[in-house]
């Protein structure tokens, strides 16, 4: 993974790197590997993740079909 530092702005580059690592799931995997996870806990977690994914897909499909209102966009104040 590579991040460019522009104008000696290391803070900005660090923020970009953290966002990339978060998106890749590196932090989640580090936390998962830090302690042993029992097989029964792993099955329960994976099942819950699968259910969450399915619900998200169904929700997005219903929004596309117009059966559910689209989520409201968050308005960020300009700097």
Secondary structure, DSSP 8 states (H G I E B T S, - for coil): ------TT-HHHHHHHHHHHHHHHTHHHHHHHHTS---HHHHHHHHHHHHHHHHHHHHHHHHHHHTSS-----------
